[in-house]
Amino acid sequence: MATEVGLIALDALGLYCINFKDNLLASEGDNIIMKKVFDIYLSFLQVGQSETLFRHVFAALRAYINNFSIALFQGNASLCGRLCYELLRCCNSRLSTIRQESCAILYLLMRSNFEFTSRKGLTRVHLQVIISVSQMLGNVIGLNNARFQESLSLINSYASSDKVMKGTGFPGEVKDLTKRIRTVLMATAQMREHHHDPEMLVDLQHSLANSYASTPELRHTWLETMARNHVRDGNFSEAASCQLHIAALMAEYLKLKSVQSWGAEAFSRISSNIAQDERSLKLDAGVQDIQYTEYILLEQLEKCAEYLEKAERYELLGELYRLIIPMHERKHNYEALAQCYQSLAQAYSKIVEVSRTGKRLLGRYYRVAFFGQAYFEEDSGVEYVYKEPKVTSLSEISERLYHLYCDKFGQDVVKIIMDSVPINRSELDAKYAYIQVTHVTPYFEKLELEERQTEFEQSHDIKCFMFETPFTMDGKARGTPEDQWKRRTILTTRYSFPYVTKRICVVKQQVQELSPIEVALDEMQMRVNELEEVVFMKPTDAKKLQLRLQGSVCVQVNAGPLTYASVFLDPSQTAQYPEDKVEDLKDVFREFVKICYTALQINSKLITSDQHEYQEVLRQNFQKLCHNLSSLFGESLWPDEEVGCFKRNSQALFSVISGASGNSSSA
């Protein structure tokens, strides 16, 4: 009886739709009659029916999709959204026939949307399916099961076997959509398991945000959740990144709506990550639930400024206010403009202060590799770079990770590897979970380093890192200078730091092996760079200058430079080393002598009355160093009074020396 009543109702509904099609399509289907008819169709899916009636319901829905494409794909998006929700619910049915019919209808909906847009895309169905999945998870409808996964695979198989659609972008769009749904389901399920692991939890929230990349309000929600978690844990740089990504998302939305001329690309000078992530937004004219405006964007940008200040990344405020100020200027809001310039003045004053005191610490970096398929699953063998706050030591992060994974896997199975040597996975015991932790430092090529001159520039928007492992050919880690090799490992991460997550996956690894003479060249160049840094610092830091100078010229500690010179530059030894490397090392030693001499000159202007004897000791030690090096070189290395040949111009050098007298210190 129930089936017969249902069939009669369906038949009457079908006749009405055929005879009153024009009335139903008034205002592109956005009218009361269409809503009532559509409610009746959906009620058949919402209320339990016999399998016989369900077959006829699905046939009626196929006819509806073919006859009322304008209402579904051009009018208000709510009709399409509600249909997607009910079809997805049926894709999770315990009855295989219902699942198969639902998959076929959902596939027809996608295909019809693609054809309706002249084969340009299926934006509306894509957005509404993603929103529906999110709503179903919010309503605690369990989707992460074999039935629903089978339905997704069936939809994929329809797309790949559809001969009419081959050669179009349709199969790829369907595959992308089902992949995003799977990511959402997996991340949602795993979040319950990893609530105690802050890095993993934020990674899962990030994968959810990425799955919603085309759906602004859902992506916004997850980025906001991540920001709250970062603030709770004191990770203000990461929280600021989340807020900046939200602002870029809003800007991109307003650009696509033709409200303003700039979008996510305007944030490129703040972070290279932002445009990379926030330019995959899709817009549907029928969606009415997002209310981003210029005013809301302005509020978000000002919120970003607050977060950047908390993160002590004051240098970025200039770029951010370049977006904010024109918006206030257009509205002639002079009070707000005055506040902007006041905030900028304070930010630049703080930059001067932290540059002078050196008290700002923007984090340390560690490479963390996981080994143990039974424990880490897909993360086994994967390397990450972790950003840790302030001056977190190697022992601190190692201990934190050890306790974290002991709580997860058990104390007896977790082993921390503190050595940076390459791991042979075949030699590891499968019953243990291994975690290798290595301190890494930002790495820059020579040309890039010339552009990144300040400490902040060398700590922001960075994705290349380096660690070095000493070794000798006989298997020992350390040896004499002529036997000492060094393995330099350069890691490249998928995104730049800081980012919306605290850890980023390594996507590229390069290994360079430095021969003994190259090790000497590298060590001496590093000494020169360290001295240059302190010599050209304004104002001069007297304590740091004296420490660097003492470490370079005092007899007790200058064995390093002299040993390198005697091993690699002694005329009786040079023939066994490449000629170009020998000449490079000689040039570095000449620079080393000149920068030491310059540092001595500056120090003579800084010392107090009770430090003249200390200055004389430094000068005598420098003379001895020059004498020993001159004997090896066969030329005088004592610098002239004129040091204009120094690689930075002489005017800058003498301004440093003459200016130092005005910065006397009681060091």
C-alpha positions as CSV (number, residue, x, y, z in Angstrom):
1,M,0.0,0.0,0.0
2,A,2.8,2.5,1.0
3,T,4.6,1.7,-2.3
4,E,1.4,2.3,-4.3
5,V,0.7,5.6,-2.6
6,G,4.3,6.7,-3.3
7,L,4.1,5.7,-6.9
8,I,0.8,7.7,-7.3
9,A,2.4,10.8,-5.7
10,L,5.4,10.5,-7.9
11,D,3.3,10.2,-11.0
12,A,1.2,13.2,-10.1
13,L,4.4,15.2,-9.3
14,G,5.9,14.3,-12.7
15,L,2.8,15.3,-14.6
16,Y,2.7,18.7,-12.7
17,C,6.4,19.3,-13.6
18,I,5.8,18.6,-17.3
19,N,2.7,20.8,-17.6
20,F,3.8,23.7,-15.4
21,K,7.5,23.8,-16.3
22,D,7.5,27.5,-17.1
23,N,5.9,28.4,-13.8
24,L,8.5,26.3,-11.9
25,L,11.4,28.0,-13.8
26,A,10.2,31.5,-12.9
27,S,13.1,33.5,-11.4
28,E,15.5,30.7,-12.4
29,G,13.6,28.3,-10.1
30,D,13.9,30.5,-7.1
31,N,10.2,30.6,-6.3
32,I,7.8,29.1,-3.7
33,I,6.2,26.5,-6.1
34,M,9.6,25.1,-7.1
35,K,10.6,24.9,-3.4
36,K,7.4,23.0,-2.5
37,V,7.8,20.5,-5.4
38,F,11.5,20.0,-4.6
39,D,10.6,19.4,-0.9
40,I,8.3,16.6,-1.9
41,Y,11.0,15.0,-4.1
42,L,13.5,15.1,-1.3
43,S,11.0,13.7,1.2
44,F,11.1,10.5,-0.7
45,L,14.9,10.3,0.0
46,Q,14.5,11.4,3.6
47,V,11.8,8.9,4.6
48,G,12.5,5.1,4.4
49,Q,10.9,3.6,1.3
50,S,10.7,0.1,-0.3
51,E,13.5,-0.7,-2.8
52,T,10.8,-0.8,-5.6
53,L,9.7,2.7,-4.8
54,F,13.3,3.9,-4.5
55,R,14.0,2.8,-8.1
56,H,11.1,5.0,-9.3
57,V,12.2,7.9,-7.1
58,F,15.7,7.8,-8.6
59,A,14.2,7.7,-12.2
60,A,12.0,10.7,-11.3
61,L,15.1,12.6,-10.0
62,R,17.0,11.8,-13.3
63,A,14.1,13.4,-15.2
64,Y,14.1,16.4,-12.8
65,I,17.8,17.0,-13.3
66,N,17.5,16.8,-17.1
67,N,14.4,19.2,-17.1
68,F,15.4,21.7,-14.5
69,S,19.2,22.3,-15.0
70,I,18.7,26.0,-14.8
71,A,17.2,25.8,-11.3
72,L,19.9,23.5,-10.1
73,F,23.0,25.1,-11.7
74,Q,22.1,28.8,-12.3
75,G,19.6,29.8,-9.7
76,N,20.0,29.7,-5.9
77,A,22.5,27.1,-4.8
78,S,20.3,25.8,-2.0
79,L,18.4,23.4,-4.3
80,C,21.6,21.7,-5.6
81,G,23.0,21.7,-2.0
82,R,20.1,19.9,-0.5
83,L,20.0,17.4,-3.3
84,C,23.8,16.7,-2.8
85,Y,23.3,16.2,0.9
86,E,20.5,13.6,0.5
87,L,22.3,11.7,-2.3
88,L,25.5,11.5,-0.2
89,R,23.4,10.2,2.7
90,C,22.0,7.5,0.4
91,C,25.6,6.7,-0.8
92,N,26.1,5.6,2.8
93,S,23.1,3.3,2.8
94,R,23.4,-0.3,4.0
95,L,21.5,-1.5,0.9
96,S,23.9,-1.9,-2.1
97,T,21.1,-1.1,-4.7
98,I,20.4,2.2,-3.0
99,R,24.1,3.1,-2.9
100,Q,24.5,2.2,-6.6
101,E,21.5,4.3,-7.7
102,S,22.6,7.2,-5.5
103,C,26.1,7.1,-7.1
104,A,24.6,7.1,-10.6
105,I,22.3,10.1,-9.8
106,L,25.2,12.0,-8.1
107,Y,27.4,11.3,-11.1
108,L,24.6,12.5,-13.5
109,L,24.4,15.7,-11.4
110,M,28.1,16.3,-11.8
111,R,28.0,15.6,-15.5
112,S,25.0,17.8,-16.1
113,N,26.7,20.6,-14.2
114,F,29.8,20.2,-16.4
115,E,27.7,20.2,-19.6
116,F,25.6,23.2,-18.3
117,T,28.8,25.3,-18.0
118,S,29.8,24.4,-21.6
119,R,32.4,21.9,-20.2
120,K,34.2,24.6,-18.2
121,G,33.8,22.9,-14.7
122,L,31.5,21.6,-12.1
123,T,32.0,24.4,-9.5
124,R,28.5,24.3,-8.0
125,V,28.3,20.6,-7.4
126,H,31.9,20.5,-6.2
127,L,31.2,23.2,-3.6
128,Q,27.9,21.8,-2.5
129,V,29.3,18.2,-2.1
130,I,32.1,19.5,0.1
131,I,29.7,21.6,2.2
132,S,27.3,18.6,2.5
133,V,30.1,16.3,3.7
134,S,31.1,18.9,6.3
135,Q,27.5,19.2,7.5
136,M,27.1,15.4,7.7
137,L,30.2,15.1,9.8
138,G,28.9,18.0,12.0
139,N,25.6,16.0,12.4
140,V,27.7,13.0,13.5
141,I,26.8,10.9,10.5
142,G,29.6,8.3,10.2
143,L,31.0,8.4,6.7
144,N,34.4,6.9,7.2
145,N,33.4,3.3,6.4
146,A,33.8,0.8,3.6
147,R,30.3,1.5,2.2
148,F,30.9,5.1,1.6
149,Q,34.5,4.6,0.3
150,E,33.0,2.0,-2.2
151,S,30.5,4.6,-3.4
152,L,33.3,7.2,-4.0
153,S,35.2,4.6,-6.0
154,L,32.1,3.8,-8.0
155,I,31.6,7.5,-8.9
156,N,35.3,7.6,-10.0
157,S,34.9,4.5,-12.2
158,Y,31.8,6.1,-13.9
159,A,34.0,9.2,-14.7
160,S,36.9,7.2,-16.0
161,S,34.8,4.8,-18.2
162,D,32.5,7.6,-19.7
163,K,33.7,7.6,-23.3
164,V,31.8,10.9,-24.1
165,M,33.8,12.7,-21.4
166,K,37.3,11.4,-22.4
167,G,39.6,14.1,-23.5
168,T,37.8,16.7,-21.3
169,G,38.8,17.9,-17.8
170,F,35.7,16.2,-16.3
171,P,37.3,12.9,-15.1
172,G,40.1,14.9,-13.4
173,E,37.6,17.2,-11.7
174,V,35.6,14.2,-10.4
175,K,38.8,12.5,-9.1
176,D,39.9,15.7,-7.4
177,L,36.5,16.0,-5.7
178,T,36.5,12.4,-4.4
179,K,40.1,12.8,-3.2
180,R,39.1,15.9,-1.2
181,I,36.2,14.0,0.4
182,R,38.5,11.2,1.4
183,T,41.0,13.6,2.9
184,V,38.2,15.2,5.0
185,L,37.0,11.9,6.2
186,M,40.5,10.6,7.1
187,A,41.6,13.8,8.8
188,T,38.4,14.0,10.8
189,A,38.7,10.4,12.0
190,Q,42.4,10.8,12.9
191,M,41.9,14.0,14.8
192,R,40.3,12.0,17.6
193,E,43.3,9.7,17.8
194,H,46.0,12.5,17.8
195,H,44.5,15.1,20.1
196,H,47.6,14.7,22.4
197,D,50.1,15.3,19.5
198,P,50.1,19.1,18.8
199,E,52.0,18.9,15.5
200,M,50.0,16.0,14.1
201,L,46.7,17.6,15.2
202,V,47.5,20.9,13.4
203,D,48.7,18.9,10.3
204,L,45.3,17.2,10.2
205,Q,43.4,20.5,10.6
206,H,45.6,21.9,7.8
207,S,44.7,19.0,5.5
208,L,41.1,19.7,6.2
209,A,41.5,23.4,5.5
210,N,43.2,22.4,2.2
211,S,40.4,20.1,1.3
212,Y,38.1,23.1,1.7
213,A,40.4,25.3,-0.4
214,S,37.6,26.0,-2.8
215,T,35.0,26.7,-0.1
216,P,35.8,30.0,1.6
217,E,33.7,29.7,4.7
218,L,34.9,26.2,5.6
219,R,38.5,26.9,5.0
220,H,38.2,30.1,7.0
221,T,36.7,28.1,9.9
222,W,39.6,25.6,10.0
223,L,42.3,28.3,9.7
224,E,40.7,30.1,12.6
225,T,40.7,26.9,14.7
226,M,44.4,26.4,13.9
227,A,45.2,30.0,14.9
228,R,43.5,29.4,18.3
229,N,45.5,26.3,18.9
230,H,48.8,28.1,18.0
231,V,48.0,31.0,20.4
232,R,47.2,28.5,23.1
233,D,50.7,26.9,22.6
234,G,52.5,30.2,22.3
235,N,53.3,29.8,18.6
236,F,52.5,33.4,17.6
237,S,54.3,33.4,14.2
238,E,52.2,30.4,13.1
239,A,49.0,32.0,14.5
240,A,49.9,35.2,12.5
241,S,50.4,33.1,9.4
242,C,46.9,31.6,9.8
243,Q,45.4,35.1,10.1
244,L,47.3,36.3,7.0
245,H,46.0,33.3,5.0
246,I,42.4,34.2,6.1
247,A,42.9,37.8,5.0
248,A,44.3,36.7,1.6
249,L,41.3,34.3,1.2
250,M,38.9,37.3,1.8
251,A,41.0,39.5,-0.6
252,E,40.9,36.8,-3.3
253,Y,37.1,36.4,-2.9
254,L,36.6,40.2,-3.2
255,K,38.8,40.2,-6.3
256,L,36.8,37.4,-8.0
257,K,33.7,39.4,-7.1
258,S,35.2,42.4,-8.8
259,V,34.9,44.4,-5.6
260,Q,38.6,45.3,-5.6
261,S,41.6,44.9,-8.0
262,W,44.0,42.9,-5.8
263,G,43.8,39.4,-4.2
264,A,46.1,36.9,-2.6
265,E,49.0,37.9,-4.8
266,A,49.3,41.2,-2.8
267,F,50.6,39.2,0.2
268,S,53.6,37.8,-1.7
269,R,56.1,40.2,-0.1
270,I,54.9,39.1,3.3
271,S,55.1,35.3,2.6
272,S,55.6,33.3,-0.6
273,N,53.2,30.7,0.9
274,I,50.1,32.8,0.8
275,A,49.5,33.2,-2.9
276,Q,50.5,29.5,-3.4
277,D,47.7,28.4,-1.1
278,E,44.9,31.0,-1.5
279,R,44.5,31.2,-5.2
280,S,42.4,28.1,-5.8
281,L,39.1,29.7,-4.7
282,K,36.0,28.8,-6.6
283,L,33.0,31.1,-6.8
284,D,29.4,30.2,-7.4
285,A,27.0,33.1,-8.0
286,G,24.1,31.2,-6.5
287,V,25.8,30.9,-3.1
288,Q,24.5,33.6,-0.8
289,D,26.0,32.6,2.6
290,I,29.4,34.4,2.4
291,Q,29.2,38.0,3.3
292,Y,32.9,39.2,3.0
293,T,33.1,42.9,2.4
294,E,35.9,45.5,2.2
295,Y,35.1,46.4,5.8
296,I,35.5,42.8,7.0
297,L,38.8,42.5,5.1
298,L,40.0,45.7,6.7
299,E,39.2,44.4,10.2
300,Q,41.0,41.1,9.4
301,L,44.1,43.0,8.1
302,E,44.2,45.0,11.4
303,K,43.9,41.7,13.3
304,C,46.9,40.4,11.3
305,A,48.9,43.5,12.4
306,E,48.2,42.6,16.1
307,Y,49.3,39.0,15.6
308,L,52.5,40.1,13.7
309,E,53.4,42.4,16.6
310,K,52.9,39.5,19.1
311,A,55.1,37.4,16.9
312,E,57.8,40.1,16.9
313,R,57.9,40.2,13.1
314,Y,57.8,44.0,13.0
315,E,59.4,44.2,9.6
316,L,56.3,42.7,8.0
317,L,54.0,45.5,9.3
318,G,55.3,47.9,6.6
319,E,54.1,45.6,3.9
320,L,50.8,44.9,5.7
321,Y,50.0,48.6,6.2
322,R,50.7,49.2,2.4
323,L,47.4,47.2,2.0
324,I,45.6,48.9,4.9
325,I,46.4,52.6,4.4
326,P,44.9,53.0,0.8
327,M,41.6,51.6,2.2
328,H,41.5,54.3,4.9
329,E,42.6,56.9,2.4
330,R,39.7,56.1,0.0
331,K,37.3,56.6,2.9
332,H,39.1,59.8,4.2
333,N,39.4,58.2,7.6
334,Y,42.2,60.4,8.9
335,E,41.9,59.3,12.5
336,A,42.5,55.7,11.4
337,L,45.4,56.8,9.2
338,A,47.0,58.6,12.1
339,Q,46.7,55.4,14.1
340,C,48.3,53.4,11.3
341,Y,51.4,55.7,11.0
342,Q,51.7,55.7,14.8
343,S,51.7,51.9,14.8
344,L,54.3,51.9,12.0
345,A,56.5,54.4,13.9
346,Q,56.4,52.1,17.0
347,A,57.2,49.0,14.8
348,Y,60.2,50.6,13.2
349,S,61.5,51.8,16.7
350,K,61.2,48.2,17.9
351,I,63.2,47.0,14.9
352,V,66.0,49.4,15.8
353,E,65.8,48.2,19.4
354,V,65.9,44.5,18.7
355,S,68.7,45.0,16.1
356,R,70.8,46.8,18.7
357,T,70.1,44.5,21.7
358,G,69.9,41.2,19.8
359,K,67.2,40.1,22.2
360,R,64.7,39.0,19.6
361,L,64.8,35.2,19.0
362,L,62.7,34.0,16.0
363,G,63.1,30.3,16.6
364,R,65.4,27.3,16.0
365,Y,65.0,24.5,13.5
366,Y,65.4,20.8,13.8
367,R,65.2,18.0,11.2
368,V,63.1,15.1,12.6
369,A,63.0,11.8,10.7
370,F,60.7,8.9,11.7
371,F,61.5,5.2,11.2
372,G,59.3,2.2,12.0
373,Q,56.5,1.2,9.6
374,A,54.6,-0.6,12.4
375,Y,54.3,2.6,14.4
376,F,54.6,5.6,12.1
377,E,52.8,4.0,9.1
378,E,52.9,6.4,6.1
379,D,55.3,8.8,8.1
380,S,57.9,6.1,8.3
381,G,61.0,7.3,6.5
382,V,59.6,10.8,6.2
383,E,61.7,13.8,7.2
384,Y,60.2,17.0,8.6
385,V,61.7,20.3,9.6
386,Y,60.3,21.5,13.0
387,K,60.3,25.1,14.0
388,E,60.8,25.4,17.8
389,P,60.3,28.6,19.9
390,K,63.1,30.9,21.0
391,V,66.3,28.9,21.9
392,T,64.9,25.4,22.3
393,S,67.9,23.1,22.6
394,L,68.4,19.8,20.9
395,S,68.0,18.0,24.2
396,E,64.7,19.8,24.9
397,I,63.0,18.9,21.6
398,S,64.4,15.3,21.8
399,E,62.9,14.9,25.3
400,R,59.6,16.3,24.3
401,L,59.3,14.0,21.3
402,Y,60.5,11.0,23.3
403,H,57.8,11.5,26.0
404,L,55.1,12.3,23.4
405,Y,55.7,9.0,21.5
406,C,56.3,7.0,24.6
407,D,52.8,7.9,25.7
408,K,51.5,6.9,22.3
409,F,53.5,3.7,21.6
410,G,54.9,2.6,25.0
411,Q,58.2,3.5,26.8
412,D,60.0,0.3,25.8
413,V,59.8,0.8,22.0
414,V,60.8,4.4,21.4
415,K,64.4,5.2,20.6
416,I,65.9,8.7,19.9
417,I,68.8,8.9,17.5
418,M,70.9,12.0,18.2
419,D,73.6,11.3,15.6
420,S,73.2,13.1,12.2
421,V,74.8,10.2,10.2
422,P,72.7,8.7,7.3
423,I,70.4,5.9,8.6
424,N,70.4,2.5,6.9
425,R,66.8,1.4,7.4
426,S,67.6,-2.2,6.8
427,E,69.8,-2.3,9.9
428,L,67.0,-1.0,12.2
429,D,65.0,-3.4,14.4
430,A,61.3,-3.4,13.2
431,K,60.0,-3.7,16.7
432,Y,61.2,-0.2,17.7
433,A,60.0,3.3,16.7
434,Y,63.1,5.4,15.9
435,I,63.1,9.2,15.9
436,Q,66.2,11.0,14.6
437,V,66.6,14.6,15.6
438,T,69.2,16.9,14.1
439,H,69.8,20.7,14.6
440,V,69.6,22.5,11.2
441,T,70.3,26.1,10.2
442,P,68.9,28.2,7.4
443,Y,71.0,27.8,4.2
444,F,71.4,30.4,1.5
445,E,73.3,30.4,-1.8
446,K,75.8,33.2,-2.2
447,L,73.6,35.5,-4.3
448,E,70.6,35.0,-2.1
449,L,72.7,35.9,1.0
450,E,73.7,39.2,-0.6
451,E,69.9,40.1,-0.8
452,R,69.2,38.8,2.7
453,Q,71.5,41.1,4.7
454,T,69.6,41.5,8.0
455,E,69.0,38.9,10.7
456,F,65.3,39.1,10.1
457,E,65.7,38.5,6.4
458,Q,67.7,35.4,7.2
459,S,65.0,34.1,9.5
460,H,61.8,34.8,7.5
461,D,60.3,33.1,4.4
462,I,63.0,30.4,4.5
463,K,62.7,26.8,3.1
464,C,66.3,25.6,2.7
465,F,68.2,24.2,5.7
466,M,71.6,22.6,6.3
467,F,73.3,20.3,8.7
468,E,76.9,19.1,8.6
469,T,78.4,15.7,9.6
470,P,82.2,15.4,10.0
471,F,83.8,12.1,8.8
472,T,87.1,10.6,7.8
473,M,87.8,8.0,5.2
474,D,88.8,5.4,7.8
475,G,85.3,5.6,9.4
476,K,86.1,7.9,12.4
477,A,84.1,11.1,12.9
478,R,87.1,13.3,13.6
479,G,90.7,13.3,12.3
480,T,93.6,15.6,11.6
481,P,93.0,18.6,9.2
482,E,94.5,16.8,6.2
483,D,92.1,13.8,6.8
484,Q,89.0,15.7,7.9
485,W,86.1,15.6,5.5
486,K,82.6,17.0,6.0
487,R,79.2,16.0,4.6
488,R,76.8,18.9,4.1
489,T,73.2,17.9,3.8
490,I,70.8,20.6,2.3
491,L,67.1,20.1,2.9
492,T,64.3,21.9,1.0
493,T,60.8,22.0,2.6
494,R,57.5,22.1,0.7
495,Y,56.6,25.6,2.1
496,S,58.6,28.4,3.7
497,F,58.8,29.1,7.4
498,P,56.9,30.5,9.2
499,Y,53.8,28.8,8.0
500,V,50.4,27.8,9.3
501,T,52.0,24.6,10.7
502,K,55.0,24.2,13.0
503,R,56.5,21.4,10.9
504,I,56.9,21.1,7.2
505,C,57.7,18.1,5.1
506,V,61.1,17.8,3.4
507,V,60.7,17.4,-0.4
508,K,64.3,17.6,-1.5
509,Q,67.6,16.6,-0.1
510,Q,71.1,17.4,-1.5
511,V,74.3,16.0,-0.2
512,Q,77.7,17.7,-0.7
513,E,81.0,16.1,0.4
514,L,83.7,18.7,1.2
515,S,87.3,17.5,0.9
516,P,89.8,18.5,3.7
517,I,91.0,21.7,1.9
518,E,87.4,22.6,1.2
519,V,86.6,22.1,4.9
520,A,89.5,24.5,5.8
521,L,88.2,27.0,3.2
522,D,84.7,26.8,4.6
523,E,85.8,27.2,8.2
524,M,88.0,30.2,7.4
525,Q,85.3,31.9,5.3
526,M,82.9,31.4,8.3
527,R,85.4,33.2,10.6
528,V,85.7,36.1,8.1
529,N,81.9,36.4,7.9
530,E,81.5,36.4,11.7
531,L,84.1,39.1,12.0
532,E,82.6,41.1,9.2
533,E,79.2,40.9,10.8
534,V,80.4,42.5,14.1
535,V,82.7,45.0,12.4
536,F,80.0,46.5,10.2
537,M,77.3,46.4,12.9
538,K,75.9,49.8,13.9
539,P,76.2,50.7,16.7
540,T,79.3,48.5,17.4
541,D,78.8,45.8,20.0
542,A,82.1,46.1,21.9
543,K,81.7,42.9,23.9
544,K,80.9,40.8,20.8
545,L,83.8,42.5,18.9
546,Q,86.3,41.7,21.6
547,L,85.1,38.1,21.8
548,R,85.4,37.6,18.1
549,L,88.8,39.3,17.9
550,Q,90.2,37.3,20.8
551,G,89.0,34.1,19.3
552,S,90.8,35.0,16.0
553,V,94.2,36.4,17.0
554,C,95.1,35.0,20.5
555,V,97.9,32.5,20.5
556,Q,96.0,30.0,22.6
557,V,93.1,29.7,20.1
558,N,94.6,30.7,16.7
559,A,95.9,27.2,16.3
560,G,92.9,26.6,13.9
561,P,93.8,29.2,11.3
562,L,97.6,28.5,11.6
563,T,97.1,24.7,11.4
564,Y,95.0,25.1,8.2
565,A,97.7,27.4,6.7
566,S,100.6,25.1,7.6
567,V,98.8,21.9,6.3
568,F,97.4,23.3,3.0
569,L,99.5,26.4,2.2
570,D,103.0,25.2,3.0
571,P,104.9,25.3,-0.4
572,S,106.1,21.8,0.2
573,Q,102.5,20.5,0.5
574,T,100.4,22.6,-2.0
575,A,101.2,20.4,-5.0
576,Q,98.9,17.7,-3.7
577,Y,95.8,19.9,-3.6
578,P,93.9,21.5,-6.4
579,E,95.5,24.8,-7.5
580,D,92.2,26.8,-7.5
581,K,91.4,25.7,-4.0
582,V,94.8,26.6,-2.7
583,E,94.5,30.1,-4.3
584,D,91.0,30.5,-2.8
585,L,92.3,29.6,0.6
586,K,95.1,32.1,0.3
587,D,92.6,34.8,-0.7
588,V,90.4,34.0,2.4
589,F,93.5,34.2,4.7
590,R,94.3,37.6,3.2
591,E,90.7,38.7,3.9
592,F,91.0,37.2,7.4
593,V,94.1,39.2,8.2
594,K,92.6,42.5,6.9
595,I,89.3,42.0,8.8
596,C,91.3,41.2,12.0
597,Y,93.3,44.4,11.5
598,T,90.1,46.4,11.0
599,A,88.6,44.9,14.1
600,L,91.8,45.9,16.1
601,Q,91.5,49.5,14.8
602,I,87.9,49.7,15.9
603,N,88.6,48.2,19.3
604,S,91.3,50.7,19.9
605,K,88.6,53.4,19.7
606,L,86.3,51.6,22.0
607,I,88.5,50.5,24.9
608,T,88.4,52.2,28.3
609,S,91.4,53.5,30.2
610,D,91.9,50.2,32.0
611,Q,92.0,48.1,28.8
612,H,95.1,49.5,27.0
613,E,97.2,46.5,28.2
614,Y,94.5,44.2,26.8
615,Q,94.6,46.0,23.5
616,E,98.4,45.7,23.4
617,V,98.2,41.9,24.0
618,L,95.7,41.6,21.1
619,R,98.0,43.7,18.8
620,Q,101.1,41.6,19.7
621,N,99.2,38.3,19.0
622,F,98.0,39.7,15.7
623,Q,101.6,40.5,14.8
624,K,102.7,36.9,15.6
625,L,99.8,35.6,13.5
626,C,100.8,37.8,10.5
627,H,104.5,36.8,10.9
628,N,103.7,33.1,10.8
629,L,101.4,33.4,7.9
630,S,103.9,35.6,6.0
631,S,106.5,32.9,6.3
632,L,104.2,30.4,4.8
633,F,103.0,32.7,2.0
634,G,106.4,34.1,1.1
635,E,104.9,37.6,1.2
636,S,104.2,40.2,3.8
637,L,100.7,39.9,5.2
638,W,100.9,42.9,7.6
639,P,98.1,45.2,6.4
640,D,99.0,48.8,5.3
641,E,97.3,51.7,7.0
642,E,95.2,52.0,3.9
643,V,92.8,49.0,3.8
644,G,90.7,50.3,1.0
645,C,91.3,47.0,-0.9
646,F,89.1,45.3,1.6
647,K,86.1,43.8,-0.2
648,R,83.7,46.4,1.2
649,N,84.4,49.9,0.1
650,S,87.0,51.9,2.0
651,Q,84.6,54.8,2.7
652,A,82.2,52.4,4.6
653,L,85.2,50.9,6.4
654,F,86.6,54.2,7.6
655,S,83.2,55.5,8.6
656,V,82.9,52.4,10.8
657,I,86.4,53.1,12.4
658,S,85.8,56.8,12.8
659,G,82.3,56.4,14.1
660,A,83.3,53.8,16.7
661,S,85.0,56.5,18.9
662,G,81.5,57.9,19.6
663,N,80.3,54.6,21.0
664,S,82.7,53.9,23.8
665,S,81.8,51.0,26.1
666,S,82.8,49.9,29.5
667,A,83.1,46.3,28.3
